Protein backbone atom coordinates (compact mmCIF):
# COMPACT_ATOMS: atom_id res chain seq x y z
CA UNK A 1 0.00 0.00 0.00
CA UNK A 2 1.64 3.22 -1.19
CA UNK A 3 1.29 6.39 0.87
CA UNK A 4 1.36 9.89 -0.62
CA UNK A 5 1.59 13.07 1.41
CA UNK A 6 -1.02 15.42 -0.02
CA UNK A 7 -0.01 18.98 -0.93
CA UNK A 8 -2.09 21.80 0.45
CA UNK A 9 -3.58 22.55 -2.97
CA UNK A 10 -5.13 19.07 -3.16
CA UNK A 11 -8.96 19.43 -3.24
CA UNK A 12 -10.28 19.93 0.28
CA UNK A 13 -13.44 19.13 2.18
CA UNK A 14 -12.74 21.52 5.04
CA UNK A 15 -10.34 23.48 7.19
CA UNK A 16 -10.10 22.42 10.83
CA UNK A 17 -9.84 25.04 13.61
CA UNK A 18 -9.66 24.94 17.41
CA UNK A 19 -11.57 27.73 19.15
CA UNK A 20 -9.78 29.83 21.82
CA UNK A 21 -11.02 29.79 25.42
CA UNK A 22 -10.98 32.25 28.35
CA UNK A 23 -8.76 29.84 30.30
CA UNK A 24 -6.03 29.74 27.66
CA UNK A 25 -3.12 32.08 27.00
CA UNK A 26 -5.52 33.99 24.76
CA UNK A 27 -7.45 35.35 27.78
CA UNK A 28 -6.15 38.96 27.53
CA UNK A 29 -6.81 38.99 23.77
CA UNK A 30 -9.90 36.82 23.59
CA UNK A 31 -12.21 39.26 21.81
CA UNK A 32 -9.52 40.12 19.27
CA UNK A 33 -8.55 36.54 18.42
CA UNK A 34 -12.20 35.53 18.21
CA UNK A 35 -12.81 38.36 15.75
CA UNK A 36 -9.85 37.18 13.67
CA UNK A 37 -11.07 33.60 13.65
CA UNK A 38 -14.59 34.73 12.79
CA UNK A 39 -13.14 36.52 9.75
CA UNK A 40 -11.30 33.33 8.82
CA UNK A 41 -14.46 31.21 9.08
CA UNK A 42 -16.48 33.68 7.02
CA UNK A 43 -13.77 33.67 4.34
CA UNK A 44 -13.20 29.90 4.26
CA UNK A 45 -16.88 28.96 4.16
CA UNK A 46 -17.24 30.85 0.90
CA UNK A 47 -15.19 28.02 -0.60
CA UNK A 48 -15.68 24.92 1.58
CA UNK A 49 -16.60 23.53 4.99
CA UNK A 50 -15.09 24.39 8.37
CA UNK A 51 -14.73 21.98 11.30
CA UNK A 52 -14.27 23.72 14.65
CA UNK A 53 -13.35 22.02 17.93
CA UNK A 54 -15.07 23.95 20.74
CA UNK A 55 -14.65 23.51 24.51
CA UNK A 56 -18.29 23.05 25.52
CA UNK A 57 -21.91 23.06 24.41
CA UNK A 58 -22.37 26.69 25.44
CA UNK A 59 -19.61 27.80 23.07
CA UNK A 60 -21.12 25.66 20.34
CA UNK A 61 -24.51 27.31 20.80
CA UNK A 62 -22.97 30.79 20.86
CA UNK A 63 -20.95 30.19 17.70
CA UNK A 64 -23.94 28.68 15.92
CA UNK A 65 -25.87 31.88 16.59
CA UNK A 66 -22.90 34.14 15.84
CA UNK A 67 -22.10 32.60 12.47
CA UNK A 68 -25.75 32.61 11.48
CA UNK A 69 -25.72 36.36 12.18
CA UNK A 70 -22.57 36.69 10.04
CA UNK A 71 -24.28 34.96 7.14
CA UNK A 72 -22.26 31.74 7.16
CA UNK A 73 -23.86 28.85 5.28
CA UNK A 74 -24.99 26.56 8.11
CA UNK A 75 -24.41 23.44 6.02
CA UNK A 76 -20.70 24.32 5.82
CA UNK A 77 -20.22 24.80 9.57
CA UNK A 78 -19.41 21.80 11.79
CA UNK A 79 -18.91 22.27 15.53
CA UNK A 80 -17.53 19.47 17.71
CA UNK A 81 -17.26 19.63 21.50
CA UNK A 82 -13.71 18.53 22.27
CA UNK A 83 -11.46 20.29 24.76
CA UNK A 84 -7.99 21.51 23.84
CA UNK A 85 -5.14 23.41 25.43
CA UNK A 86 -4.60 25.94 22.66
CA UNK A 87 -5.62 26.92 19.13
CA UNK A 88 -2.75 25.72 16.91
CA UNK A 89 -4.57 23.18 14.75
CA UNK A 90 -1.68 23.03 12.25
CA UNK A 91 0.38 21.24 14.87
CA UNK A 92 -2.13 19.23 16.91
CA UNK A 93 -4.36 18.41 13.94
CA UNK A 94 -4.05 15.33 11.70
CA UNK A 95 -1.73 15.16 8.70
CA UNK A 96 -3.44 13.84 5.56
CA UNK A 97 -2.05 11.27 3.19
CA UNK A 98 -3.58 9.38 0.31
CA UNK A 99 -3.39 5.56 0.29
CA UNK A 100 -4.69 3.56 -2.65
CA UNK A 101 -6.75 6.54 -3.75
CA UNK A 102 -8.41 7.20 -0.37
CA UNK A 103 -7.56 9.77 2.32
CA UNK A 104 -6.04 8.66 5.62
CA UNK A 105 -5.43 11.00 8.57
CA UNK A 106 -2.24 10.41 10.56
CA UNK A 107 -2.35 11.40 14.23
CA UNK A 108 1.17 12.18 15.47
CA UNK A 109 2.25 12.97 19.01
CA UNK A 110 2.12 16.68 19.89
CA UNK A 111 4.19 17.82 22.88
CA UNK A 112 3.80 21.60 22.75
CA UNK A 113 6.85 22.06 20.51
CA UNK A 114 9.22 19.98 22.54
CA UNK A 115 7.61 20.42 25.94
CA UNK A 116 7.48 24.21 25.96
CA UNK A 117 3.75 24.29 26.79
CA UNK A 118 1.08 21.98 28.21
CA UNK A 119 -0.36 19.92 25.36
CA UNK A 120 -2.03 16.86 26.84
CA UNK A 121 -5.52 17.75 25.61
CA UNK A 122 -4.20 18.98 22.28
CA UNK A 123 -2.48 15.64 21.79
CA UNK A 124 -5.78 13.79 22.29
CA UNK A 125 -7.88 16.09 20.11
CA UNK A 126 -7.67 14.18 16.83
CA UNK A 127 -8.65 10.89 18.48
CA UNK A 128 -11.55 12.64 20.24
CA UNK A 129 -12.82 14.13 16.99
CA UNK A 130 -12.51 10.74 15.33
CA UNK A 131 -14.52 9.13 18.16
CA UNK A 132 -17.20 11.81 17.73
CA UNK A 133 -17.56 10.87 14.06
CA UNK A 134 -16.17 14.12 12.67
CA UNK A 135 -14.02 12.31 10.10
CA UNK A 136 -15.22 10.12 7.24
CA UNK A 137 -11.94 8.28 6.71
CA UNK A 138 -9.43 6.12 8.53
CA UNK A 139 -7.46 7.80 11.33
CA UNK A 140 -4.17 6.16 12.32
CA UNK A 141 -2.11 7.06 15.38
CA UNK A 142 1.67 7.39 15.26
CA UNK A 143 4.06 7.17 18.22
CA UNK A 144 6.52 9.83 17.07
CA UNK A 145 6.45 13.61 17.50
CA UNK A 146 5.65 15.60 14.37
CA UNK A 147 3.82 18.87 13.73
CA UNK A 148 2.11 19.82 10.50
CA UNK A 149 3.85 23.19 10.39
CA UNK A 150 7.22 21.45 10.24
CA UNK A 151 6.77 19.95 6.78
CA UNK A 152 5.96 21.10 3.26
CA UNK A 153 5.43 18.90 0.20
CA UNK A 154 5.12 19.34 -3.54
CA UNK A 155 2.82 16.31 -3.68
CA UNK A 156 5.21 14.64 -6.10
CA UNK A 157 7.68 12.97 -3.77
CA UNK A 158 9.60 15.91 -2.32
CA UNK A 159 9.40 17.14 1.27
CA UNK A 160 10.87 20.43 2.54
CA UNK A 161 11.73 20.92 6.20
CA UNK A 162 14.22 22.49 8.60
CA UNK A 163 17.05 20.92 10.57
CA UNK A 164 16.32 23.18 13.54
CA UNK A 165 12.94 21.52 14.06
CA UNK A 166 13.02 17.93 12.86
CA UNK A 167 16.53 17.23 14.15
CA UNK A 168 15.96 19.02 17.46
CA UNK A 169 16.54 16.65 20.41
CA UNK A 170 13.39 18.02 22.04
CA UNK A 171 11.26 16.16 19.46
CA UNK A 172 12.50 12.61 18.78
CA UNK A 173 15.94 12.34 20.42
CA UNK A 174 16.17 8.66 19.49
CA UNK A 175 16.08 9.46 15.77
CA UNK A 176 19.06 10.78 13.80
CA UNK A 177 18.80 12.39 10.37
CA UNK A 178 18.84 9.07 8.55
CA UNK A 179 16.10 7.66 10.79
CA UNK A 180 13.97 10.80 10.40
CA UNK A 181 14.25 10.58 6.62
CA UNK A 182 13.33 6.88 6.72
CA UNK A 183 10.26 7.70 8.81
CA UNK A 184 9.17 10.48 6.44
CA UNK A 185 9.63 8.26 3.42
CA UNK A 186 7.68 5.40 4.97
CA UNK A 187 4.77 7.45 6.31
CA UNK A 188 4.49 9.93 3.46
CA UNK A 189 5.84 8.09 0.44
CA UNK A 190 8.32 10.89 -0.26
CA UNK A 191 11.48 10.13 -2.22
CA UNK A 192 13.51 13.23 -1.29
CA UNK A 193 13.87 15.32 1.84
CA UNK A 194 15.21 18.85 1.31
CA UNK A 195 16.70 20.27 4.51
CA UNK A 196 17.03 23.99 5.25
CA UNK A 197 19.90 24.67 7.63
CA UNK A 198 19.27 28.41 8.03
CA UNK A 199 16.32 30.63 8.83
CA UNK A 200 14.43 31.58 11.97
CA UNK A 201 12.05 34.22 13.30
CA UNK A 202 12.40 35.92 16.67
CA UNK A 203 9.45 35.10 18.91
CA UNK A 204 8.83 31.76 17.22
CA UNK A 205 8.17 28.90 19.67
CA UNK A 206 8.30 26.14 17.04
CA UNK A 207 12.07 25.86 16.47
CA UNK A 208 11.82 27.19 12.91
CA UNK A 209 8.77 25.53 11.41
CA UNK A 210 9.15 25.64 7.65
CA UNK A 211 5.64 27.12 7.24
CA UNK A 212 6.95 30.38 8.72
CA UNK A 213 9.83 30.52 6.23
CA UNK A 214 9.31 28.79 2.87
CA UNK A 215 6.25 27.24 1.23
CA UNK A 216 5.45 25.23 -1.89
CA UNK A 217 2.90 27.02 -4.08
CA UNK A 218 2.97 24.32 -6.75
CA UNK A 219 5.49 21.57 -7.56
CA UNK A 220 7.85 24.07 -9.22
CA UNK A 221 7.37 27.18 -7.05
CA UNK A 222 8.49 28.10 -3.53
CA UNK A 223 7.48 31.35 -1.82
CA UNK A 224 9.87 32.38 0.94
CA UNK A 225 10.62 35.10 3.45
CA UNK A 226 13.28 37.54 2.31
CA UNK A 227 14.81 40.10 4.68
CA UNK A 228 16.13 43.11 2.77
CA UNK A 229 17.17 45.11 5.85
CA UNK A 230 20.87 44.44 6.50
CA UNK A 231 20.59 46.04 9.93
CA UNK A 232 17.91 43.56 11.02
CA UNK A 233 19.21 40.69 13.20
CA UNK A 234 17.34 38.24 10.95
CA UNK A 235 19.28 39.28 7.86
CA UNK A 236 22.27 36.88 7.97
CA UNK A 237 20.23 33.73 8.56
CA UNK A 238 17.52 34.60 6.04
CA UNK A 239 20.10 35.57 3.41
CA UNK A 240 21.76 32.19 3.97
CA UNK A 241 18.36 30.50 3.65
CA UNK A 242 17.74 32.32 0.37
CA UNK A 243 21.05 30.99 -0.95
CA UNK A 244 20.04 27.48 0.11
CA UNK A 245 16.75 27.78 -1.74
CA UNK A 246 18.52 29.06 -4.85
CA UNK A 247 20.75 25.98 -4.77
CA UNK A 248 17.87 23.49 -4.45
CA UNK A 249 16.84 21.55 -7.52
CA UNK A 250 13.63 19.82 -8.47
CA UNK A 251 13.67 16.07 -9.02
CA UNK A 252 14.20 16.73 -12.75
CA UNK A 253 17.28 18.84 -12.02
CA UNK A 254 15.67 22.21 -12.76
CA UNK A 255 15.85 25.06 -10.23
CA UNK A 256 12.73 26.12 -8.40
CA UNK A 257 10.88 29.28 -9.30
CA UNK A 258 11.38 31.37 -6.16
CA UNK A 259 8.87 34.01 -5.08
CA UNK A 260 10.35 36.32 -2.43
CA UNK A 261 7.90 37.67 0.14
CA UNK A 262 8.53 41.10 1.63
CA UNK A 263 9.77 41.79 5.12
CA UNK A 264 7.31 43.72 7.31
CA UNK A 265 8.51 46.30 9.77
CA UNK A 266 9.34 44.75 13.16
CA UNK A 267 6.28 44.04 15.31
CA UNK A 268 6.71 44.12 19.08
CA UNK A 269 4.54 42.95 21.95
CA UNK A 270 2.92 46.03 23.51
CA UNK A 271 3.26 44.60 27.02
CA UNK A 272 6.89 43.52 27.36
CA UNK A 273 8.36 44.67 24.03
CA UNK A 274 9.64 41.34 22.70
CA UNK A 275 9.64 40.90 18.94
CA UNK A 276 6.76 39.03 17.33
CA UNK A 277 7.11 36.57 14.41
CA UNK A 278 5.27 38.38 11.62
CA UNK A 279 5.61 36.42 8.36
CA UNK A 280 3.73 36.42 5.07
CA UNK A 281 4.82 32.82 4.43
CA UNK A 282 2.14 31.63 6.86
CA UNK A 283 -0.62 31.75 4.24
CA UNK A 284 -3.35 29.11 3.85
CA UNK A 285 -4.33 27.50 0.54
CA UNK A 286 -8.01 26.52 0.26
CA UNK A 287 -10.18 25.57 -2.68
CA UNK A 288 -9.95 28.42 -5.23
CA UNK A 289 -8.35 30.88 -2.77
CA UNK A 290 -5.33 31.73 -0.64
CA UNK A 291 -5.80 33.42 2.74
CA UNK A 292 -2.85 35.69 3.51
CA UNK A 293 -1.88 37.09 6.92
CA UNK A 294 -1.47 40.86 6.98
CA UNK A 295 -0.22 43.11 9.76
CA UNK A 296 -1.28 46.67 8.99
CA UNK A 297 2.08 47.25 7.37
CA UNK A 298 3.11 48.94 4.13
CA UNK A 299 4.54 45.59 3.00
CA UNK A 300 1.09 43.96 3.15
CA UNK A 301 0.16 45.06 -0.36
CA UNK A 302 3.46 43.82 -1.79
CA UNK A 303 2.93 40.45 -0.15
CA UNK A 304 -0.54 40.17 -1.67
CA UNK A 305 0.83 41.02 -5.13
CA UNK A 306 3.66 38.49 -4.77
CA UNK A 307 1.30 35.71 -3.76
CA UNK A 308 -1.15 36.63 -6.51
CA UNK A 309 1.70 36.00 -8.96
CA UNK A 310 2.28 32.58 -7.37
CA UNK A 311 -1.44 31.70 -7.39
CA UNK A 312 -2.84 33.37 -10.54
CA UNK A 313 -5.98 31.20 -10.58
CA UNK A 314 -6.98 31.72 -6.94
CA UNK A 315 -8.61 34.55 -5.02
CA UNK A 316 -6.19 36.29 -2.65
CA UNK A 317 -7.90 37.05 0.67
CA UNK A 318 -6.10 39.15 3.32
CA UNK A 319 -6.74 38.36 6.99
CA UNK A 320 -5.60 40.74 9.75
CA UNK A 321 -3.28 38.67 11.97
CA UNK A 322 -1.84 41.29 14.31
CA UNK A 323 -3.63 39.62 17.21
CA UNK A 324 -2.48 36.15 16.18
CA UNK A 325 1.23 36.95 16.31
CA UNK A 326 0.79 38.14 19.90
CA UNK A 327 0.80 34.42 20.74
CA UNK A 328 3.73 33.73 18.38
CA UNK A 329 1.90 32.11 15.46
CA UNK A 330 0.00 33.30 12.43
CA UNK A 331 -2.79 32.29 10.08
CA UNK A 332 -1.52 28.94 8.77
CA UNK A 333 -0.64 27.87 12.31
CA UNK A 334 -4.31 28.14 13.32
CA UNK A 335 -5.53 25.82 10.57
CA UNK A 336 -5.32 22.29 9.21
CA UNK A 337 -6.81 21.40 5.85
CA UNK A 338 -8.83 18.19 5.48
CA UNK A 339 -8.72 16.67 1.98
CA UNK A 340 -11.69 15.63 -0.08
CA UNK A 341 -13.33 12.55 1.38
CA UNK A 342 -12.11 13.06 4.96
CA UNK A 343 -14.90 15.12 6.57
CA UNK A 344 -18.13 13.56 7.73
CA UNK A 345 -20.29 16.10 5.91
CA UNK A 346 -23.44 14.34 7.17
CA UNK A 347 -22.65 15.80 10.58
CA UNK A 348 -24.34 19.14 10.22
CA UNK A 349 -23.96 22.28 12.27
CA UNK A 350 -24.23 21.70 16.01
CA UNK A 351 -24.83 17.94 15.85
CA UNK A 352 -21.34 16.70 16.78
CA UNK A 353 -21.04 16.52 20.55
C-alpha positions in Angstrom: 0.0 0.0 0.0 1.6 3.2 -1.2 1.3 6.4 0.9 1.4 9.9 -0.6 1.6 13.1 1.4 -1.0 15.4 0.0 0.0 19.0 -0.9 -2.1 21.8 0.5 -3.6 22.6 -3.0 -5.1 19.1 -3.2 -9.0 19.4 -3.2 -10.3 19.9 0.3 -13.4 19.1 2.2 -12.7 21.5 5.0 -10.3 23.5 7.2 -10.1 22.4 10.8 -9.8 25.0 13.6 -9.7 24.9 17.4 -11.6 27.7 19.1 -9.8 29.8 21.8 -11.0 29.8 25.4 -11.0 32.3 28.3 -8.8 29.8 30.3 -6.0 29.7 27.7 -3.1 32.1 27.0 -5.5 34.0 24.8 -7.4 35.4 27.8 -6.1 39.0 27.5 -6.8 39.0 23.8 -9.9 36.8 23.6 -12.2 39.3 21.8 -9.5 40.1 19.3 -8.6 36.5 18.4 -12.2 35.5 18.2 -12.8 38.4 15.7 -9.8 37.2 13.7 -11.1 33.6 13.7 -14.6 34.7 12.8 -13.1 36.5 9.7 -11.3 33.3 8.8 -14.5 31.2 9.1 -16.5 33.7 7.0 -13.8 33.7 4.3 -13.2 29.9 4.3 -16.9 29.0 4.2 -17.2 30.8 0.9 -15.2 28.0 -0.6 -15.7 24.9 1.6 -16.6 23.5 5.0 -15.1 24.4 8.4 -14.7 22.0 11.3 -14.3 23.7 14.7 -13.4 22.0 17.9 -15.1 24.0 20.7 -14.6 23.5 24.5 -18.3 23.1 25.5 -21.9 23.1 24.4 -22.4 26.7 25.4 -19.6 27.8 23.1 -21.1 25.7 20.3 -24.5 27.3 20.8 -23.0 30.8 20.9 -21.0 30.2 17.7 -23.9 28.7 15.9 -25.9 31.9 16.6 -22.9 34.1 15.8 -22.1 32.6 12.5 -25.8 32.6 11.5 -25.7 36.4 12.2 -22.6 36.7 10.0 -24.3 35.0 7.1 -22.3 31.7 7.2 -23.9 28.8 5.3 -25.0 26.6 8.1 -24.4 23.4 6.0 -20.7 24.3 5.8 -20.2 24.8 9.6 -19.4 21.8 11.8 -18.9 22.3 15.5 -17.5 19.5 17.7 -17.3 19.6 21.5 -13.7 18.5 22.3 -11.5 20.3 24.8 -8.0 21.5 23.8 -5.1 23.4 25.4 -4.6 25.9 22.7 -5.6 26.9 19.1 -2.8 25.7 16.9 -4.6 23.2 14.7 -1.7 23.0 12.2 0.4 21.2 14.9 -2.1 19.2 16.9 -4.4 18.4 13.9 -4.0 15.3 11.7 -1.7 15.2 8.7 -3.4 13.8 5.6 -2.0 11.3 3.2 -3.6 9.4 0.3 -3.4 5.6 0.3 -4.7 3.6 -2.7 -6.7 6.5 -3.7 -8.4 7.2 -0.4 -7.6 9.8 2.3 -6.0 8.7 5.6 -5.4 11.0 8.6 -2.2 10.4 10.6 -2.3 11.4 14.2 1.2 12.2 15.5 2.3 13.0 19.0 2.1 16.7 19.9 4.2 17.8 22.9 3.8 21.6 22.8 6.9 22.1 20.5 9.2 20.0 22.5 7.6 20.4 25.9 7.5 24.2 26.0 3.7 24.3 26.8 1.1 22.0 28.2 -0.4 19.9 25.4 -2.0 16.9 26.8 -5.5 17.7 25.6 -4.2 19.0 22.3 -2.5 15.6 21.8 -5.8 13.8 22.3 -7.9 16.1 20.1 -7.7 14.2 16.8 -8.7 10.9 18.5 -11.5 12.6 20.2 -12.8 14.1 17.0 -12.5 10.7 15.3 -14.5 9.1 18.2 -17.2 11.8 17.7 -17.6 10.9 14.1 -16.2 14.1 12.7 -14.0 12.3 10.1 -15.2 10.1 7.2 -11.9 8.3 6.7 -9.4 6.1 8.5 -7.5 7.8 11.3 -4.2 6.2 12.3 -2.1 7.1 15.4 1.7 7.4 15.3 4.1 7.2 18.2 6.5 9.8 17.1 6.4 13.6 17.5 5.7 15.6 14.4 3.8 18.9 13.7 2.1 19.8 10.5 3.8 23.2 10.4 7.2 21.5 10.2 6.8 20.0 6.8 6.0 21.1 3.3 5.4 18.9 0.2 5.1 19.3 -3.5 2.8 16.3 -3.7 5.2 14.6 -6.1 7.7 13.0 -3.8 9.6 15.9 -2.3 9.4 17.1 1.3 10.9 20.4 2.5 11.7 20.9 6.2 14.2 22.5 8.6 17.1 20.9 10.6 16.3 23.2 13.5 12.9 21.5 14.1 13.0 17.9 12.9 16.5 17.2 14.2 16.0 19.0 17.5 16.5 16.6 20.4 13.4 18.0 22.0 11.3 16.2 19.5 12.5 12.6 18.8 15.9 12.3 20.4 16.2 8.7 19.5 16.1 9.5 15.8 19.1 10.8 13.8 18.8 12.4 10.4 18.8 9.1 8.5 16.1 7.7 10.8 14.0 10.8 10.4 14.3 10.6 6.6 13.3 6.9 6.7 10.3 7.7 8.8 9.2 10.5 6.4 9.6 8.3 3.4 7.7 5.4 5.0 4.8 7.4 6.3 4.5 9.9 3.5 5.8 8.1 0.4 8.3 10.9 -0.3 11.5 10.1 -2.2 13.5 13.2 -1.3 13.9 15.3 1.8 15.2 18.8 1.3 16.7 20.3 4.5 17.0 24.0 5.3 19.9 24.7 7.6 19.3 28.4 8.0 16.3 30.6 8.8 14.4 31.6 12.0 12.0 34.2 13.3 12.4 35.9 16.7 9.5 35.1 18.9 8.8 31.8 17.2 8.2 28.9 19.7 8.3 26.1 17.0 12.1 25.9 16.5 11.8 27.2 12.9 8.8 25.5 11.4 9.1 25.6 7.6 5.6 27.1 7.2 6.9 30.4 8.7 9.8 30.5 6.2 9.3 28.8 2.9 6.2 27.2 1.2 5.5 25.2 -1.9 2.9 27.0 -4.1 3.0 24.3 -6.7 5.5 21.6 -7.6 7.8 24.1 -9.2 7.4 27.2 -7.0 8.5 28.1 -3.5 7.5 31.3 -1.8 9.9 32.4 0.9 10.6 35.1 3.5 13.3 37.5 2.3 14.8 40.1 4.7 16.1 43.1 2.8 17.2 45.1 5.8 20.9 44.4 6.5 20.6 46.0 9.9 17.9 43.6 11.0 19.2 40.7 13.2 17.3 38.2 10.9 19.3 39.3 7.9 22.3 36.9 8.0 20.2 33.7 8.6 17.5 34.6 6.0 20.1 35.6 3.4 21.8 32.2 4.0 18.4 30.5 3.6 17.7 32.3 0.4 21.0 31.0 -0.9 20.0 27.5 0.1 16.7 27.8 -1.7 18.5 29.1 -4.8 20.7 26.0 -4.8 17.9 23.5 -4.5 16.8 21.6 -7.5 13.6 19.8 -8.5 13.7 16.1 -9.0 14.2 16.7 -12.7 17.3 18.8 -12.0 15.7 22.2 -12.8 15.9 25.1 -10.2 12.7 26.1 -8.4 10.9 29.3 -9.3 11.4 31.4 -6.2 8.9 34.0 -5.1 10.3 36.3 -2.4 7.9 37.7 0.1 8.5 41.1 1.6 9.8 41.8 5.1 7.3 43.7 7.3 8.5 46.3 9.8 9.3 44.7 13.2 6.3 44.0 15.3 6.7 44.1 19.1 4.5 42.9 21.9 2.9 46.0 23.5 3.3 44.6 27.0 6.9 43.5 27.4 8.4 44.7 24.0 9.6 41.3 22.7 9.6 40.9 18.9 6.8 39.0 17.3 7.1 36.6 14.4 5.3 38.4 11.6 5.6 36.4 8.4 3.7 36.4 5.1 4.8 32.8 4.4 2.1 31.6 6.9 -0.6 31.7 4.2 -3.4 29.1 3.8 -4.3 27.5 0.5 -8.0 26.5 0.3 -10.2 25.6 -2.7 -9.9 28.4 -5.2 -8.4 30.9 -2.8 -5.3 31.7 -0.6 -5.8 33.4 2.7 -2.8 35.7 3.5 -1.9 37.1 6.9 -1.5 40.9 7.0 -0.2 43.1 9.8 -1.3 46.7 9.0 2.1 47.2 7.4 3.1 48.9 4.1 4.5 45.6 3.0 1.1 44.0 3.2 0.2 45.1 -0.4 3.5 43.8 -1.8 2.9 40.5 -0.2 -0.5 40.2 -1.7 0.8 41.0 -5.1 3.7 38.5 -4.8 1.3 35.7 -3.8 -1.2 36.6 -6.5 1.7 36.0 -9.0 2.3 32.6 -7.4 -1.4 31.7 -7.4 -2.8 33.4 -10.5 -6.0 31.2 -10.6 -7.0 31.7 -6.9 -8.6 34.6 -5.0 -6.2 36.3 -2.7 -7.9 37.1 0.7 -6.1 39.1 3.3 -6.7 38.4 7.0 -5.6 40.7 9.7 -3.3 38.7 12.0 -1.8 41.3 14.3 -3.6 39.6 17.2 -2.5 36.1 16.2 1.2 36.9 16.3 0.8 38.1 19.9 0.8 34.4 20.7 3.7 33.7 18.4 1.9 32.1 15.5 0.0 33.3 12.4 -2.8 32.3 10.1 -1.5 28.9 8.8 -0.6 27.9 12.3 -4.3 28.1 13.3 -5.5 25.8 10.6 -5.3 22.3 9.2 -6.8 21.4 5.9 -8.8 18.2 5.5 -8.7 16.7 2.0 -11.7 15.6 -0.1 -13.3 12.5 1.4 -12.1 13.1 5.0 -14.9 15.1 6.6 -18.1 13.6 7.7 -20.3 16.1 5.9 -23.4 14.3 7.2 -22.6 15.8 10.6 -24.3 19.1 10.2 -24.0 22.3 12.3 -24.2 21.7 16.0 -24.8 17.9 15.8 -21.3 16.7 16.8 -21.0 16.5 20.6 
